[in-house]
Amino acid sequence: VQLVESGGDFVQPGGSLRLSCSASGFTFRRYAMSWYRQAPGKGRELVAAVDGVGASTNYADSVKGRFTISRDNAKNTVYLQMNSLKPEDTAVYYCKATLVYNYWGQGTQVTVSS
């Protein structure tokens, strides 16, 4: 099982980024996928989640209306479109695959600063 995140970068406040998480080694469409983040000195928190077919999503209140999670089961990839970024969005972003067990990626750094 492998989850590889990409797309993290340094961006100014108000900017946008799209994170990708490419999955391999398991039946991707069977797994709920989610994005978490961990800021320095803080715990890991759920940002957004999507079910196996992409029909149901949920978001942390702090990102509602700014972030969109989506998935492409043909490409075994989940995305996180992040708009109107704020300095408080700065964190390492991780993707997670959940069925019976949880699998985590290694994370990608997002820094929002002027």
BAFI-3210 file (N, C-alpha, C; in Angstrom, 3 decimals, decimal comma, padded with zeros to 6 digits):
// residues 114
n [1|2|3|4|5|6|7|8|9|10|11|12|13|14|15|16|17|18|19|20|21|22|23|24|25|26|27|28|29|30|31|32|33|34|35|36|37|38|39|40|41|42|43|44|45|46|47|48|49|50|51|52|53|54|55|56|57|58|59|60|61|62|63|64|65|66|67|68|69|70|71|72|73|74|75|76|77|78|79|80|81|82|83|84|85|86|87|88|89|90|91|92|93|94|95|96|97|98|99|100|101|102|103|104|105|106|107|108|109|110|111|112|113|114]
n.u [000,859|000,555|000,575|000,929|001,478|001,294|001,947|002,085|003,200|004,702|002,712|001,036|-001,209|-004,658|-004,211|-004,199|-004,041|-003,643|-003,773|-002,630|-003,173|-001,824|-002,672|-001,800|-001,658|-003,930|-007,535|-008,727|-011,275|-012,876|-012,290|-012,821|-011,606|-009,523|-008,350|-005,989|-004,464|-001,542|-000,395|002,524|003,329|000,766|-002,061|-003,014|-005,521|-008,750|-009,448|-010,971|-013,198|-014,112|-016,399|-016,260|-017,228|-017,372|-019,663|-020,442|-019,354|-017,453|-016,477|-014,118|-015,149|-013,570|-012,630|-014,720|-016,411|-014,102|-012,285|-012,188|-012,805|-012,116|-012,291|-010,760|-011,482|-010,628|-008,044|-006,964|-006,667|-006,910|-007,983|-007,336|-008,621|-007,665|-008,659|-008,563|-006,572|-005,282|-003,019|-003,283|-003,810|-001,454|000,455|001,440|000,070|-001,798|-002,853|-005,339|-006,379|-009,201|-010,670|-011,109|-008,742|-006,493|-004,574|-001,772|-000,325|002,883|002,880|002,642|004,023|002,378|002,616|001,489|001,976|002,869]
n.v [-001,194|002,158|005,638|008,686|011,981|015,146|018,474|020,419|023,660|026,951|029,732|032,846|034,633|034,280|032,939|029,921|026,343|023,016|019,924|016,585|013,097|010,141|006,790|003,361|-000,235|-001,171|-001,675|000,995|002,261|001,220|002,407|004,970|008,250|010,729|013,995|015,244|017,579|018,931|021,328|023,147|022,217|021,446|019,145|016,502|017,197|016,628|017,585|017,267|014,863|012,082|009,743|006,365|006,444|009,042|010,423|011,502|014,007|015,618|018,386|020,217|022,873|025,109|025,194|025,065|026,003|026,991|024,965|022,017|018,628|015,888|012,959|010,681|007,762|006,237|006,991|006,458|008,460|011,109|014,431|017,733|020,722|023,895|027,028|030,608|030,807|030,943|032,230|030,585|028,146|026,955|024,080|020,599|018,486|015,565|012,561|010,051|006,716|004,776|001,796|-001,052|-000,890|001,901|003,825|005,870|008,684|010,281|012,977|016,461|019,674|022,696|026,097|029,179|032,451|035,912]
n.w [000,000|-000,864|-000,502|-001,974|-001,570|-003,230|-004,501|-002,557|-001,499|-001,330|-000,793|-001,290|000,929|000,127|-002,172|-004,252|-004,193|-005,433|-004,081|-004,540|-004,158|-004,772|-005,105|-004,490|-004,571|-003,314|-003,448|-004,629|-004,973|-003,019|-000,684|001,675|001,448|002,858|003,822|006,026|008,272|009,847|011,863|013,009|016,299|016,886|016,993|014,703|012,347|010,914|007,639|005,239|003,764|001,686|000,297|-001,074|-003,696|-004,284|-003,703|-001,299|000,860|003,445|005,513|007,495|009,602|009,371|006,791|005,053|002,110|001,005|000,445|-001,600|-001,841|-003,954|-006,070|-008,353|-009,445|-011,556|-011,877|-009,474|-007,535|-005,201|-004,614|-003,331|-003,595|-002,852|-002,069|-001,601|000,396|003,733|006,249|008,487|007,392|006,968|007,123|007,388|005,055|004,922|003,301|003,798|003,704|004,262|005,266|006,573|007,899|008,422|006,169|005,633|003,965|003,335|003,616|002,621|002,400|003,053|002,876|003,810|003,389|003,517]
ca.u [000,000|001,323|-000,115|001,951|000,917|002,085|001,273|002,351|004,050|004,640|001,759|000,616|-002,620|-005,596|-003,850|-004,808|-003,213|-004,335|-003,007|-002,992|-002,711|-001,872|-002,741|-001,500|-001,536|-005,208|-008,678|-008,943|-012,678|-013,533|-011,822|-013,044|-010,341|-009,612|-007,171|-005,735|-003,318|-000,916|000,402|003,573|002,898|-000,651|-002,425|-003,489|-006,951|-009,434|-009,771|-012,063|-013,301|-015,007|-016,647|-015,602|-017,689|-017,356|-021,012|-020,613|-018,163|-017,620|-015,374|-013,954|-015,793|-012,574|-012,299|-015,953|-016,535|-012,801|-011,615|-013,037|-012,197|-012,685|-011,503|-010,865|-011,200|-009,914|-006,634|-006,567|-006,151|-007,804|-007,499|-007,854|-008,507|-007,660|-008,759|-008,599|-005,737|-004,983|-001,817|-003,617|-003,850|-000,090|000,535|001,717|-001,194|-001,688|-004,051|-005,588|-007,319|-009,873|-011,699|-010,996|-007,532|-006,128|-003,261|-001,398|000,783|004,009|002,595|003,184|004,007|001,722|002,958|000,768|002,625|003,202]
ca.v [000,000|003,400|006,900|009,705|013,315|016,131|019,743|021,409|024,744|028,229|030,566|034,040|034,620|034,487|032,095|028,589|025,174|021,733|018,772|015,284|011,920|009,001|005,565|002,092|-001,385|-001,583|-001,373|002,389|002,684|000,689|003,136|006,379|008,990|011,986|014,847|015,775|018,475|019,113|022,548|023,021|022,290|021,088|017,794|016,296|017,440|016,305|018,723|016,909|013,432|011,707|008,303|005,613|006,781|010,489|010,969|012,158|014,691|016,476|019,340|020,963|024,190|026,130|025,199|025,010|027,090|027,333|023,740|021,003|017,322|015,109|011,780|010,086|006,342|005,691|007,347|006,138|009,721|012,037|015,797|018,757|022,062|024,857|028,407|031,648|030,293|031,845|031,800|029,494|026,881|026,419|022,784|019,430|017,876|014,119|011,852|008,817|005,760|004,057|000,777|-001,671|-000,249|003,216|003,984|007,286|009,120|010,870|014,386|017,507|020,938|023,886|027,291|030,367|033,580|037,035]
ca.w [000,000|-000,934|-000,742|-002,230|-001,732|-003,960|-004,750|-001,538|-001,978|-000,630|-001,515|-000,561|001,360|-000,968|-003,306|-004,395|-004,463|-005,533|-003,613|-005,099|-003,424|-005,675|-004,311|-005,145|-003,677|-002,739|-004,311|-004,265|-004,953|-001,834|000,487|001,914|001,439|003,578|003,994|007,354|008,331|011,149|011,958|014,026|017,690|017,034|016,624|013,344|012,288|009,674|006,779|004,339|003,506|000,593|000,305|-002,126|-005,047|-004,433|-003,576|-000,005|001,352|004,614|005,662|008,726|009,503|009,041|005,361|004,259|001,158|000,423|-000,006|-002,225|-002,005|-005,049|-006,360|-009,672|-009,194|-012,713|-011,716|-008,094|-007,006|-004,508|-004,729|-002,429|-004,162|-001,756|-002,525|-000,563|001,475|004,849|006,975|009,418|006,643|006,922|007,796|006,552|004,680|004,741|002,894|004,520|003,124|005,350|005,088|007,893|008,428|007,892|005,551|005,578|003,147|004,056|003,820|001,757|003,149|002,523|003,642|003,351|004,042|002,658]
c.u [000,890|000,396|000,951|001,268|001,873|001,270|001,475|003,339|003,953|003,722|001,375|-000,843|-003,539|-005,332|-004,532|-003,731|-004,130|-003,388|-003,540|-002,448|-002,926|-001,756|-002,388|-001,451|-002,819|-006,325|-009,213|-010,422|-013,418|-013,247|-012,355|-011,679|-010,541|-008,266|-007,151|-004,602|-002,811|-000,013|001,457|003,021|001,448|-000,891|-002,909|-005,002|-007,501|-009,764|-010,995|-012,035|-014,305|-015,199|-016,069|-015,995|-017,732|-018,705|-021,213|-019,297|-018,479|-016,332|-015,312|-014,575|-014,817|-012,261|-013,533|-016,064|-015,235|-012,106|-012,637|-012,251|-012,905|-011,784|-011,774|-010,480|-010,496|-008,415|-006,110|-005,989|-007,266|-007,154|-008,062|-007,567|-008,663|-007,620|-008,787|-007,773|-005,382|-003,701|-002,109|-003,840|-002,464|000,009|001,126|000,376|-000,953|-002,973|-004,108|-006,618|-007,892|-010,842|-011,796|-009,805|-007,369|-004,734|-003,005|-000,291|001,836|003,846|003,246|002,993|003,292|002,058|002,270|001,317|002,873|004,677]
c.v [001,237|004,566|007,973|011,037|014,188|017,412|020,791|022,460|025,923|029,126|031,753|033,915|034,996|033,620|030,735|027,541|023,980|020,628|017,513|014,192|010,712|007,715|004,347|000,987|-001,818|-001,168|-000,006|002,717|002,190|001,528|004,557|007,060|010,313|012,716|015,334|016,784|018,590|020,326|022,363|023,166|021,913|019,645|017,715|016,455|017,083|017,583|018,404|015,411|013,195|010,201|007,661|005,983|008,279|011,146|011,779|012,757|015,382|017,258|019,870|022,346|025,257|026,217|025,167|026,245|027,496|026,106|022,788|019,712|016,600|013,898|011,323|008,619|005,670|005,950|007,029|007,354|010,511|013,407|016,654|020,097|023,062|026,268|029,359|031,237|031,379|031,362|030,634|028,157|026,251|025,152|021,759|018,748|016,399|013,568|010,521|008,000|004,921|003,027|000,065|-001,059|001,130|003,164|005,463|007,512|009,803|012,366|015,302|018,852|022,030|025,044|028,485|031,567|034,679|037,381]
c.w [000,000|-001,248|-000,875|-002,488|-002,535|-004,092|-003,679|-002,025|-001,017|-001,446|-000,649|-000,113|000,211|-002,174|-003,259|-004,622|-004,673|-005,109|-004,290|-004,198|-004,334|-004,866|-005,139|-004,091|-002,993|-003,694|-003,939|-004,085|-003,720|-000,593|000,517|001,979|002,168|003,564|005,432|007,244|009,752|011,096|013,049|015,440|017,940|016,634|015,186|013,328|010,914|008,919|005,928|004,097|002,387|000,631|-000,950|-003,543|-005,275|-004,256|-002,310|000,458|002,679|004,846|007,089|008,541|009,017|007,552|004,479|003,371|000,504|-000,171|-000,617|-002,366|-003,152|-005,292|-007,778|-009,508|-010,372|-012,599|-010,318|-007,385|-006,317|-004,506|-003,596|-003,084|-003,028|-002,325|-001,326|000,655|002,482|005,549|007,927|008,716|006,533|007,755|006,837|006,313|004,339|004,146|003,628|003,777|004,250|004,807|006,441|008,625|007,816|007,299|005,375|004,568|003,995|004,283|002,803|002,453|002,369|003,447|003,014|004,110|003,025|002,784]
res [v|q|l|v|e|s|g|g|d|f|v|q|p|g|g|s|l|r|l|s|c|s|a|s|g|f|t|f|r|r|y|a|m|s|w|y|r|q|a|p|g|k|g|r|e|l|v|a|a|v|d|g|v|g|a|s|t|n|y|a|d|s|v|k|g|r|f|t|i|s|r|d|n|a|k|n|t|v|y|l|q|m|n|s|l|k|p|e|d|t|a|v|y|y|c|k|a|t|l|v|y|n|y|w|g|q|g|t|q|v|t|v|s|s]
***
